[in-house]
Amino acid sequence: MSAPISLLTAALFLLARAPTSTAHMAVWHPSVYGFTQPYQPVTPLSGQPFSKWWFHGNANDKPSEVMTITAGQPLTVEISCRKEHSSYGDQTSTDACPVDSGAYHAGGTTNSKTGWTGNSEAQLMGCALAIAPTANAASTKPEDFTIMSVLENCVRQRDTTFDIPANLPSCPGGECTCAWFWQGRNSQDEMYMVGFRCKVEGGVAVPFPKPAPPRRGKISGPTQPVYWANDKSNLDYVPDYESRPSYNSKFGWTDGAQTSAFGEGGGAAPAGNSTSQPEAEGGDGDGDQGEGAEGDTEDEEKEEEATNTSTRRGRPTGGYGGNKGGQRPSPVPEGGDGEGLGDTQNLAAVSGGDKTAVAPQETGYMGGGGKAGCKKHKETKRKRRSRTF
């Protein structure tokens, strides 16, 4: 009685493995986390806790090689349903999966053994490459990855070429962490991710951007990959079959190198990452704190006295006592009266585009405004007039 049960168990085991052993895709290269494992990189990620789906649980591994990415030059990777069909196996093929049409998730039938035949390019949902400025997977967080290239016609064949931005930043410390992401049409709620070690040659010396989560129809600037169907999704909606995320124009992506993610023009700082403040009118640019410049001439003092009743209170002469850290306030917006823009709240109102004059504060000097500031300013002016030049 035990023998039939054992045979039945074995048959069920083989049957369960047959449809899934080839029906998915992965990038194959010695730089891949999990490259030494025959099937794990291909496994679809669905309903998994973060520790299991993130790098397929291999974040603490150290792949034997590092993939080189050259800024501004195309990068070709091998995508296949089995390692043996890649150049690292013994059943190589130009077809990404010669033994399983269903592996493309674009209309083919699982285990049909017809390769691409039976699939439709119209059903391809695209794939993408992402890069993070971290030296290894163990120190990489989901929000570190920025999509650097998108390919809508993916997966279509084994050797797949991505366009790389010419303004790709250099890796801090010489090495980065990269990953490949893919979405299939004919599949359950699942995503695909394969991480690998990488480095950038010919990169520019600018900081990596801070990517935003992907928003359907609103992809712009540095953007994270799509994380969904598992723990810690970064989507703002729950997809169904028709609205599932993708790496194509339907979701909002632009095909090709994501140059705008790393700043316009080679080496330009990414938009939104600059910490510099616009220089306030009348400021000296040195950011010093204090009561004012000591080098005023008598003519300058007369001119200042003449305009004191109209615009003087909104024009700092070197002191930014009302701003934390001595940072100069933004210029007075057109239509405003220049009243006290030195404090953090008023500065935020200006940067937000509010052209309504902001009420001055009762404390501070030449930034907070108010009665105390005016009194101190008059005392300073009297001292200046009493100096001998």
C-alpha positions in Angstrom: 0.0 0.0 0.0 2.9 2.3 0.7 4.4 2.0 -2.8 1.3 3.4 -4.6 1.2 6.3 -2.2 4.8 7.1 -2.8 4.3 6.9 -6.6 1.3 9.2 -6.3 3.2 11.7 -4.2 6.1 11.7 -6.7 3.7 12.1 -9.6 1.9 15.1 -7.9 5.3 16.6 -7.2 6.4 16.4 -10.8 3.1 17.6 -12.0 3.2 20.7 -9.7 6.7 21.6 -10.9 6.1 21.0 -14.6 4.1 24.1 -15.5 6.2 26.5 -13.4 9.7 25.2 -14.0 10.1 27.3 -17.2 7.1 29.6 -17.3 8.8 32.8 -16.1 11.9 35.0 -16.9 15.0 36.3 -15.3 18.3 38.1 -16.1 21.3 35.7 -16.0 24.8 36.9 -15.2 27.4 36.1 -12.5 26.6 39.5 -11.0 23.0 38.4 -10.2 22.0 37.7 -6.6 21.0 34.1 -6.6 22.9 33.3 -9.9 24.2 30.0 -8.5 20.6 28.8 -7.9 19.0 27.1 -10.9 15.5 28.4 -10.6 15.0 31.0 -7.8 15.7 34.2 -9.9 12.9 33.2 -12.2 10.3 32.7 -9.4 7.4 35.2 -9.6 7.0 37.4 -6.5 3.5 37.3 -5.1 2.1 37.4 -1.6 5.5 37.4 0.0 6.8 39.2 3.1 9.5 41.8 2.4 12.4 39.6 3.6 11.4 36.9 1.1 10.7 38.9 -2.1 13.4 41.6 -1.7 16.3 40.2 -3.8 14.5 36.8 -3.5 15.8 36.6 0.0 19.4 36.7 -1.3 20.4 40.2 -0.2 23.2 39.0 2.0 24.9 37.0 -0.8 27.9 38.3 -2.7 27.8 37.5 -6.5 31.2 36.7 -8.0 31.2 39.4 -10.6 30.2 43.0 -11.2 28.3 44.1 -14.3 29.7 47.2 -16.0 27.4 49.9 -17.2 28.8 52.6 -19.4 27.0 56.0 -19.3 25.5 56.9 -22.7 26.1 53.4 -24.2 23.5 50.6 -24.7 23.6 47.7 -22.3 22.7 44.2 -23.4 21.6 41.6 -20.9 20.5 38.0 -21.2 16.9 37.2 -20.3 15.8 33.6 -20.2 13.3 31.2 -18.5 16.2 28.9 -17.7 19.9 29.5 -17.1 20.7 26.6 -19.5 19.3 28.7 -22.4 21.6 31.6 -21.7 25.3 31.7 -22.6 26.0 30.3 -19.1 24.2 27.0 -19.9 24.5 24.1 -22.2 21.2 24.5 -24.1 21.8 28.0 -25.5 19.2 29.7 -27.7 18.5 33.1 -29.1 14.9 32.6 -28.0 14.3 33.6 -24.4 12.4 30.4 -23.7 12.5 27.9 -26.6 10.7 25.2 -24.6 7.8 27.3 -23.2 5.7 29.8 -25.1 3.8 30.7 -21.9 7.0 32.0 -20.2 6.6 35.3 -22.1 3.2 36.0 -20.4 2.0 37.6 -23.6 -0.5 35.1 -25.0 1.5 32.0 -25.4 0.5 28.6 -24.0 2.5 27.1 -21.1 4.7 24.1 -22.1 3.8 24.5 -25.8 7.5 24.3 -26.7 7.1 26.8 -29.5 9.2 29.6 -28.1 7.9 33.1 -28.9 5.3 31.7 -31.4 1.8 32.1 -30.0 2.6 35.4 -28.2 1.6 38.9 -29.2 3.8 42.0 -28.9 0.7 44.0 -28.2 0.4 42.2 -24.9 3.9 42.9 -23.7 4.0 45.1 -20.6 7.6 46.1 -20.6 10.6 45.8 -18.3 13.1 48.2 -16.8 16.5 48.6 -15.2 17.0 50.5 -12.0 20.1 51.7 -10.1 20.8 52.5 -6.4 23.9 54.3 -5.0 24.5 51.5 -2.5 27.4 49.1 -2.7 25.5 46.0 -1.9 21.9 44.6 -1.7 22.0 44.3 2.1 22.3 48.1 2.5 19.8 48.8 -0.3 16.2 50.0 0.5 13.3 50.0 -2.0 13.3 53.8 -2.1 17.0 53.8 -3.2 16.3 52.5 -6.7 15.8 54.9 -9.6 14.6 53.6 -12.9 17.3 54.4 -15.5 16.0 52.6 -18.6 12.6 51.4 -19.8 11.9 48.9 -22.6 8.3 48.5 -23.7 8.9 45.6 -26.1 10.0 43.2 -23.4 10.5 40.3 -22.9 10.8 39.6 -26.7 14.1 37.7 -27.1 17.0 36.5 -25.0 19.6 39.2 -25.7 17.8 42.4 -24.7 19.3 45.9 -25.1 18.6 48.9 -22.9 19.5 52.5 -23.6 21.5 54.0 -20.7 21.4 57.8 -19.8 24.5 59.8 -20.7 24.2 61.7 -17.4 24.2 58.6 -15.2 25.9 59.4 -11.9 29.1 57.7 -10.9 28.8 55.1 -8.1 29.9 56.3 -4.7 32.8 54.1 -3.7 33.0 52.6 -7.1 30.1 50.2 -7.0 26.3 50.4 -7.1 23.4 48.0 -6.9 21.1 47.4 -9.9 18.0 45.5 -10.6 15.8 44.3 -13.5 12.0 44.6 -13.2 9.4 43.0 -15.4 5.6 42.7 -15.6 3.7 40.1 -17.5 0.2 40.3 -18.9 -1.0 36.6 -18.7 -0.2 36.0 -15.0 -1.5 36.2 -11.5 -1.0 39.3 -9.3 2.8 39.1 -9.3 6.0 41.0 -10.1 9.5 40.1 -11.2 12.7 41.5 -9.8 16.3 40.3 -10.3 19.1 42.3 -8.5 22.7 42.4 -9.4 26.0 44.1 -8.6 27.0 46.9 -11.0 29.4 49.8 -11.6 29.2 52.8 -13.8 31.9 53.8 -16.2 32.0 57.4 -17.6 29.5 58.5 -15.1 29.2 62.1 -14.0 30.1 63.4 -10.5 26.7 64.4 -9.3 24.6 63.0 -6.4 22.0 60.4 -7.1 18.4 61.7 -7.1 15.8 60.9 -4.5 13.2 59.1 -6.5 9.4 59.4 -6.0 7.0 56.4 -5.9 5.5 55.6 -9.3 2.1 57.2 -10.0 0.0 55.9 -12.8 -0.1 58.4 -15.6 2.1 60.8 -13.7 5.6 59.5 -14.2 8.0 62.5 -14.2 11.6 62.9 -13.1 13.4 60.3 -10.8 11.0 57.5 -10.1 11.2 54.3 -8.1 10.4 50.9 -9.7 6.9 49.4 -9.2 6.6 47.3 -6.0 3.3 45.5 -5.7 1.6 42.1 -5.1 3.8 41.7 -2.0 4.5 43.3 1.4 5.4 47.0 1.2 3.7 48.1 -2.1 4.5 51.6 -3.2 1.4 52.1 -5.4 -1.5 54.3 -4.3 -4.1 51.9 -5.6 -4.9 48.2 -5.6 -4.6 46.9 -9.2 -6.9 44.5 -10.8 -6.2 42.6 -14.0 -6.9 45.5 -16.3 -5.2 48.2 -14.2 -2.1 46.3 -13.2 1.1 48.3 -13.4 3.5 48.1 -16.3 6.6 49.6 -17.8 5.1 51.2 -20.9 3.3 54.4 -22.0 0.0 53.1 -20.7 1.3 53.5 -17.1 3.1 56.8 -18.0 6.7 55.7 -18.7 8.7 57.0 -21.6 10.5 54.3 -23.6 14.3 54.4 -23.5 16.9 56.0 -21.3 15.4 57.9 -18.4 17.7 60.9 -18.8 15.4 63.3 -17.0 15.6 61.2 -13.9 19.2 62.3 -13.4 18.9 66.0 -14.4 18.7 67.7 -17.8 22.1 67.7 -19.6 25.1 65.6 -18.6 26.1 66.3 -15.0 23.2 68.6 -14.2 21.9 68.3 -10.7 18.6 66.5 -10.5 15.5 68.7 -10.4 14.2 69.1 -6.9 17.4 68.0 -5.1 19.1 71.4 -4.9 19.3 72.8 -1.4 20.3 76.3 -2.4 18.1 79.2 -1.7 17.5 82.2 -4.1 19.6 85.2 -3.1 17.5 87.9 -1.5 17.5 91.3 -3.1 20.1 93.5 -1.4 21.9 90.6 0.2 25.7 90.2 0.0 25.6 86.5 -0.6 27.8 85.5 2.4 25.0 84.4 4.7 26.5 86.2 7.7 24.3 87.0 10.6 24.4 90.3 12.4 23.0 93.8 12.5 24.1 94.9 9.0 27.2 95.6 6.9 29.7 98.0 8.5 31.0 99.4 5.3 28.0 101.5 4.3 28.9 105.0 2.9 27.1 108.2 3.8 25.4 108.2 0.4 24.1 104.7 0.8 22.7 105.7 4.3 20.9 108.6 2.8 19.3 106.5 0.1 18.3 103.9 2.7 16.7 106.6 4.9 14.7 107.9 1.9 13.2 104.5 1.2 12.8 103.3 4.8 9.1 104.0 5.0 8.2 101.9 1.9 10.3 98.9 1.3 13.1 98.9 3.9 11.6 96.4 6.2 11.5 93.7 3.6 15.1 94.0 2.4 17.8 92.5 4.6 21.3 94.0 4.4 23.3 91.0 5.6 21.5 89.8 8.7 19.0 86.9 8.7 18.2 86.7 12.4 14.7 85.5 11.7 15.9 82.5 9.7 17.3 79.3 11.2 21.0 78.7 10.4 21.4 82.2 8.8 19.8 81.1 5.5 18.5 84.1 3.5 14.8 84.4 2.8 13.3 84.2 -0.7 12.7 87.4 -2.6 9.5 89.3 -1.9 6.9 88.0 -4.4 5.5 90.4 -6.9 2.5 92.2 -5.4 3.6 91.7 -1.8 4.6 94.6 0.5 7.8 93.0 1.8 6.6 92.7 5.4 8.8 90.3 7.5 9.7 87.3 5.4 12.5 86.0 7.6 10.7 83.4 9.7 10.2 79.8 8.5 6.4 80.1 8.2 6.5 83.2 6.1 9.3 81.8 3.9 7.1 78.7 3.2 4.3 81.0 2.2 6.4 82.8 -0.4 7.9 79.5 -1.8 4.3 78.2 -2.2 3.4 81.0 -4.5 1.2 83.0 -2.2 1.5 86.7 -3.3 -0.5 88.0 -0.3 1.6 90.1 2.1 2.5 88.1 5.2 2.0 89.7 8.6 5.2 90.6 10.4 6.2 88.9 13.6 6.8 90.8 16.8 10.3 89.4 17.4 13.5 89.1 15.3 15.5 91.6 13.3 15.3 92.3 9.6 13.7 89.0 8.9 11.1 88.6 11.6 10.1 92.3 11.4 7.9 93.8 14.0 8.4 96.7 16.5 11.4 95.3 18.2 13.2 94.9 14.8 12.4 98.5 13.8 13.6 99.9 17.1 16.9 98.0 16.9 17.3 99.1 13.2 16.9 102.8 14.2 19.5 102.5 17.0 21.9 100.9 14.5 21.4 103.8 12.0 22.2 106.4 14.7 25.4 104.6 15.6 26.4 104.6 11.9 25.9 108.4 11.5 28.1 109.1 14.6 31.1 107.2 13.1 34.0 109.2 11.8 35.3 108.0 8.3 
